[in-house]
Amino acid sequence: MSKRALAAFLWFAAAWFGYEIVWSVTGVPRLGGPVVAFMLGALVTVDPFGWFWPKARNEPATGAATEPSQLPA
């Protein structure tokens, strides 16, 4: 299981559990829990803002001659 899938599952479970506590105290609609938990899990999985998973950088390999001063004469 990848780290991303495990993190999404844990966020899903935590959000659903937290919503169940809110439901038992306040009486909000119970069906909202799985919906909110799914949305949060999907946000963690997709990560459109780069909050959870670092973006891959497109940098040249180390030691590659990229600047003209490094090229052989």
N, C-alpha and C positions, 0 to 999 in steps of 0.2 A: 504494500500500500504506500502510495506516495505521501510525502509530507503535506502536500496541498489537499489531498482527499481526506487525510486524517484531521487536519485543521478544520476543514469544512464540516466534517461530522461533529467534532467537538464544539464548534461554535453553534451548530444546529441544536445539539443536545442542551447546551448551556442556555441558549435563548428560549427553548421550549420549557425547560425547567423553571427558568426565571419568570416566564409568562404565567406558568401554572401558579407560582407563588402570588403574583399580582392578581390573577383571577380569583384565587381563594380569599384574598383580603378585600378586594374592591368589587368583585362581581362583574367585571368586564366580560364580553362574550368569549366563551372558551374556544371557539373555532379560530380565533385570531392567533392563538399560540403557534400552531403548526405553520400557518401562513407567514407570520413574522420570522419564525425560525428558518423556514425555507429561503426566504428572501435574504436573510443574513448569511446563511450558508452559501448561497449562490454568489453573493457579493464577495465573500472570502475566496471562493473558488475562481471566479473570473478576475477579480482585483483590477478593475479598470483604472483606478487612480494610483496604483503602485504603493499602496499603504502596507501590504502584508508581504509581498514577494519582490525582491530586487529585480530591476530591469536588466536584461543582458546588454552589455556594452559591446559595440562593434569596434574594438580596438585592434590594431595589428599585433601580431605575435611579438613577444619580447625579443629584442636583438635584430629585428628586421630593419633594413636600411630604408628609412622613410624620408629623411631630410637630405637635401642635396649635399650638405657638408659631410654626411656619413658615407656617401657613395665613393667607391674606389676611383682614383684618377686614371 
